[in-house]
Amino acid sequence: MRFAHISHAALLAAALAVMLPVGLAAKSQQRQPMPRRIVSAFLCTDEYVFRLVPRERIAGLSYLSADTHPVVSTIAEQVKDIPLVRASAEQVLALQPDLVVTYENTNVRQTQLLRKAGLRVLEVPWAQSLADVRKITRKLGAQLGASGRAEALIRQMDTEVVRTHAAARPPVRTLVYEPNGYATGGGVTDEVLNTAGLQNVGAGPHVTRSGTLPVEAVLTLAPELLILNGEHQVQPARADLVLHHPALRALREHTYVARTSLVPLLCPGPWSVQVAPELAQWGRKARSLAATHGGP
């Protein structure tokens, strides 16, 4: 998902774009008609398309946008009346879109088949920072005929960042612990954590080759704030059992433990900063707990 693939055709197109006069290139982009029937074929582009264009121009979204077992989308309760598609070119074609939006290097075979059928497919790169989020949002806004809405999303995001920005020093040592023992971190997630005055300690030599963090490593790291990321369930699924490990109780005296579902961080976008105020609040509670035990 995160590795860019550049074909010879793409390189040639880029070279030609540089050679063309700026005015001519701009006119070429303007000749592209505004899409009227848009299908998003991937969860993370669902989030963008739903926010950027009116409902009547959305022909379909991926089925994950409405999934509730578990919830992996911030718009799950708002897309019930929109047709949903799986990784099937046939399902997408049946909706007769004039534009398909997806992430780079996801459902590659589907993308190939759609292009072979003559459909325009817009591939979106993975954002590694909030600066990337701004670029991608503007790019999509221009391509979807929704530049004004794109700028509004960026303003909302930047306002939230400024409002939440915590100047706490040193930052609160934080671990976001996932089902199956994965530790969330990197990219936009780390930037949002930093905005809230938190420092992610989930990376480093403690992480296994598969990307998991053993419970023993969690105890060794002894974060000031431990965020157990997952939906609350009366009967935890097998993947969630690690979040209920009795050994984690040993941290409670010096670690503030919070449980939540950080769905906005799953797909990086302007909506990701929605969790920043809550993270900042937990950071303050963790700092207060540390102070009661003689911490900084």
C-alpha positions as CSV (number, residue, x, y, z in Angstrom):
1,M,0.0,0.0,0.0
2,R,2.8,2.4,0.9
3,F,5.2,1.7,-1.9
4,A,4.9,3.8,-5.0
5,H,5.0,2.1,-8.3
6,I,6.0,4.2,-11.3
7,S,5.5,2.8,-14.8
8,H,7.5,3.9,-17.8
9,A,4.3,5.5,-19.2
10,A,3.9,7.5,-16.0
11,L,7.5,8.7,-16.3
12,L,7.0,9.7,-19.9
13,A,3.8,11.6,-19.0
14,A,5.6,13.4,-16.2
15,A,8.4,14.4,-18.6
16,L,5.9,15.7,-21.2
17,A,4.1,17.7,-18.5
18,V,7.4,19.5,-17.7
19,M,8.0,20.2,-21.4
20,L,4.5,21.6,-22.0
21,P,3.9,25.3,-21.4
22,V,2.3,25.9,-18.1
23,G,-0.8,27.5,-19.6
24,L,-1.3,24.5,-22.0
25,A,-1.0,22.0,-19.2
26,A,-3.5,23.9,-17.2
27,K,-6.0,24.0,-20.1
28,S,-5.5,20.2,-20.6
29,Q,-6.5,19.6,-16.9
30,Q,-9.5,21.9,-17.3
31,R,-10.8,19.9,-20.2
32,Q,-11.3,16.9,-18.0
33,P,-15.0,16.9,-17.3
34,M,-16.2,17.0,-13.7
35,P,-17.1,13.4,-12.7
36,R,-20.8,12.9,-12.0
37,R,-20.8,9.2,-11.0
38,I,-17.9,8.5,-8.6
39,V,-17.0,5.1,-7.1
40,S,-14.5,4.8,-4.3
41,A,-13.0,1.3,-4.3
42,F,-11.0,1.5,-1.1
43,L,-11.8,2.3,2.5
44,C,-9.5,5.3,2.8
45,T,-10.7,6.9,-0.4
46,D,-14.3,6.3,0.9
47,E,-13.5,8.8,3.7
48,Y,-12.4,11.4,1.2
49,V,-15.1,11.0,-1.4
50,F,-17.9,11.0,1.1
51,R,-16.6,14.3,2.5
52,L,-15.7,16.1,-0.7
53,V,-18.7,15.5,-3.0
54,P,-22.5,15.6,-2.6
55,R,-24.4,12.3,-2.2
56,E,-25.9,12.5,-5.7
57,R,-22.5,12.3,-7.3
58,I,-21.4,9.2,-5.3
59,A,-22.3,6.0,-7.3
60,G,-20.7,3.7,-4.8
61,L,-18.2,3.1,-1.9
62,S,-16.3,0.1,-0.7
63,Y,-18.2,-2.3,1.6
64,L,-15.8,-1.5,4.4
65,S,-17.2,2.0,4.7
66,A,-20.3,0.6,6.3
67,D,-18.8,-2.4,8.1
68,T,-19.6,-2.5,11.8
69,H,-17.9,-5.8,12.8
70,P,-15.6,-4.1,13.6
71,V,-16.1,-0.5,12.7
72,V,-13.2,0.6,10.5
73,S,-14.7,3.8,9.1
74,T,-15.6,7.2,10.5
75,I,-18.7,7.3,8.2
76,A,-20.2,3.9,8.9
77,E,-23.5,5.3,10.2
78,Q,-23.9,7.7,7.3
79,V,-23.5,5.6,4.2
80,K,-26.4,3.1,4.6
81,D,-28.1,4.3,1.4
82,I,-25.1,4.2,-0.8
83,P,-24.3,1.2,-3.0
84,L,-21.3,-0.8,-1.7
85,V,-18.7,-2.7,-3.7
86,R,-16.1,-5.3,-2.9
87,A,-12.8,-5.9,-4.8
88,S,-14.7,-6.8,-7.9
89,A,-14.3,-5.0,-11.2
90,E,-17.7,-6.4,-12.3
91,Q,-19.5,-4.7,-9.3
92,V,-17.8,-1.4,-10.0
93,L,-18.6,-1.6,-13.8
94,A,-22.3,-2.3,-12.9
95,L,-22.5,1.1,-11.3
96,Q,-21.5,2.8,-14.5
97,P,-19.0,5.3,-13.0
98,D,-17.2,8.0,-14.9
99,L,-14.4,8.0,-12.2
100,V,-13.1,5.4,-9.8
101,V,-11.0,6.5,-6.9
102,T,-8.7,4.1,-5.0
103,Y,-5.4,3.9,-3.2
104,E,-2.1,3.3,-5.0
105,N,-1.1,-0.4,-5.1
106,T,-4.3,-1.7,-3.6
107,N,-6.6,-4.1,-5.5
108,V,-4.1,-3.9,-8.4
109,R,-5.9,-6.5,-10.5
110,Q,-9.2,-4.6,-10.2
111,T,-7.6,-1.4,-11.2
112,Q,-6.0,-3.0,-14.3
113,L,-9.4,-4.5,-15.4
114,L,-11.2,-1.2,-14.9
115,R,-8.6,0.7,-17.0
116,K,-8.8,-2.0,-19.6
117,A,-12.5,-1.4,-19.7
118,G,-11.9,2.3,-20.5
119,L,-12.7,3.7,-17.1
120,R,-10.7,6.6,-15.6
121,V,-9.1,5.5,-12.3
122,L,-7.5,8.0,-9.9
123,E,-5.0,6.5,-7.5
124,V,-4.3,8.2,-4.3
125,P,-0.9,7.9,-2.4
126,W,-0.6,7.1,1.3
127,A,-0.1,10.2,3.4
128,Q,2.9,10.1,5.7
129,S,2.4,13.5,7.3
130,L,-0.2,16.2,7.7
131,A,1.6,18.1,5.0
132,D,0.9,15.1,2.7
133,V,-2.7,15.2,3.8
134,R,-3.0,18.8,2.7
135,K,-1.5,18.0,-0.7
136,I,-3.7,14.9,-1.3
137,T,-6.9,16.7,-0.2
138,R,-6.2,19.5,-2.6
139,K,-5.4,17.1,-5.4
140,L,-8.6,15.2,-4.9
141,G,-10.6,18.4,-4.6
142,A,-9.3,19.5,-8.0
143,Q,-9.9,16.1,-9.6
144,L,-13.4,15.8,-8.1
145,G,-14.5,19.3,-8.8
146,A,-14.6,20.1,-5.1
147,S,-11.7,22.4,-4.5
148,G,-13.8,24.7,-2.2
149,R,-14.8,21.7,0.0
150,A,-11.2,20.5,0.1
151,E,-10.0,23.8,1.4
152,A,-12.7,23.8,4.0
153,L,-11.5,20.4,5.2
154,I,-7.9,21.6,5.4
155,R,-9.0,24.7,7.4
156,Q,-10.9,22.5,9.9
157,M,-7.9,20.3,10.3
158,D,-5.5,23.1,10.8
159,T,-7.8,24.8,13.3
160,E,-8.0,21.7,15.3
161,V,-4.2,21.3,15.3
162,V,-3.7,24.8,16.5
163,R,-6.5,24.5,19.2
164,T,-5.1,21.2,20.5
165,H,-1.4,21.8,20.2
166,A,0.1,21.0,23.6
167,A,3.4,22.6,24.7
168,A,3.9,20.1,27.4
169,R,7.6,19.3,27.8
170,P,8.8,16.6,28.1
171,P,6.0,14.9,26.1
172,V,4.1,12.1,27.7
173,R,5.5,8.7,26.9
174,T,2.7,6.9,25.1
175,L,2.0,3.5,23.7
176,V,-1.0,2.7,21.4
177,Y,-1.6,-1.0,21.8
178,E,-3.7,-2.8,19.2
179,P,-5.6,-6.1,18.9
180,N,-3.2,-9.0,18.3
181,G,-0.4,-7.1,20.0
182,Y,0.4,-4.6,17.3
183,A,1.8,-1.2,18.3
184,T,0.4,1.8,16.3
185,G,2.8,4.4,15.2
186,G,4.6,6.3,12.4
187,G,3.4,8.9,9.9
188,V,0.3,10.9,10.6
189,T,-0.4,8.9,13.8
190,D,2.8,10.1,15.4
191,E,2.2,13.7,14.2
192,V,-1.3,13.7,15.8
193,L,0.2,12.2,19.0
194,N,2.9,15.0,19.0
195,T,0.2,17.6,18.5
196,A,-1.5,16.3,21.7
197,G,1.8,16.5,23.7
198,L,2.5,12.8,23.5
199,Q,5.5,10.8,22.4
200,N,5.0,7.4,20.7
201,V,7.3,4.8,22.3
202,G,5.9,1.8,20.3
203,A,8.7,1.7,17.8
204,G,12.2,0.3,18.2
205,P,14.0,-3.0,19.0
206,H,11.1,-4.3,21.1
207,V,8.9,-4.8,18.0
208,T,9.0,-8.2,16.4
209,R,9.5,-8.9,12.7
210,S,5.8,-9.3,12.3
211,G,5.2,-5.8,13.8
212,T,3.8,-7.0,17.2
213,L,4.9,-5.9,20.6
214,P,4.9,-8.7,23.2
215,V,3.2,-8.0,26.6
216,E,6.7,-8.3,28.3
217,A,7.9,-5.5,26.1
218,V,5.0,-3.3,27.1
219,L,5.9,-3.9,30.8
220,T,9.5,-3.0,30.1
221,L,8.6,0.2,28.2
222,A,6.3,1.2,31.1
223,P,4.6,4.0,29.2
224,E,3.1,6.9,31.1
225,L,0.0,6.6,28.9
226,L,-1.2,3.2,27.6
227,I,-4.0,3.4,25.0
228,L,-5.8,0.1,24.3
229,N,-7.1,0.6,20.9
230,G,-10.2,-1.5,20.1
231,E,-14.0,-1.6,20.5
232,H,-15.3,-2.6,24.0
233,Q,-16.8,-6.0,23.9
234,V,-18.5,-8.1,26.5
235,Q,-16.9,-11.2,25.0
236,P,-13.6,-10.1,23.5
237,A,-12.5,-11.6,20.1
238,R,-9.4,-13.7,20.0
239,A,-7.5,-10.7,18.5
240,D,-8.5,-8.6,21.5
241,L,-7.4,-11.0,24.2
242,V,-3.9,-9.4,24.5
243,L,-5.6,-6.1,25.4
244,H,-7.1,-7.9,28.4
245,H,-3.9,-9.6,29.5
246,P,-3.7,-9.7,33.3
247,A,0.0,-8.7,33.3
248,L,-1.0,-5.3,32.1
249,R,-2.6,-4.6,35.5
250,A,1.0,-4.2,36.9
251,L,1.2,-0.9,35.0
252,R,-1.8,0.7,36.5
253,E,0.0,2.3,39.5
254,H,2.3,4.4,37.3
255,T,0.6,4.3,33.9
256,Y,-2.7,5.9,32.9
257,V,-4.7,3.3,30.9
258,A,-7.3,4.4,28.5
259,R,-9.5,2.3,26.2
260,T,-11.0,3.6,23.0
261,S,-11.4,3.0,19.3
262,L,-9.0,5.3,17.3
263,V,-10.8,4.7,14.0
264,P,-9.9,8.2,12.6
265,L,-6.2,7.2,12.6
266,L,-6.8,4.1,10.5
267,C,-6.9,6.1,7.3
268,P,-4.8,9.3,7.3
269,G,-6.8,12.4,6.3
270,P,-8.1,15.7,7.6
271,W,-10.5,13.7,9.9
272,S,-7.5,12.1,11.7
273,V,-7.0,15.1,14.0
274,Q,-10.5,14.6,15.5
275,V,-8.9,12.4,18.2
276,A,-6.3,15.0,19.2
277,P,-8.4,16.7,21.9
278,E,-9.1,13.3,23.6
279,L,-5.5,12.3,23.3
280,A,-4.4,15.6,24.9
281,Q,-6.9,15.1,27.8
282,W,-5.4,11.6,28.5
283,G,-2.0,13.1,28.4
284,R,-2.9,15.5,31.1
285,K,-4.3,12.7,33.2
286,A,-1.2,10.7,32.7
287,R,1.0,13.6,33.7
288,S,-1.2,14.1,36.8
289,L,-0.8,10.5,37.8
290,A,3.0,10.7,37.3
291,A,3.1,13.8,39.5
292,T,1.3,11.9,42.4
293,H,4.1,9.3,42.3
294,G,6.9,11.9,42.2
295,G,7.3,12.1,38.4
296,P,8.1,15.2,36.4
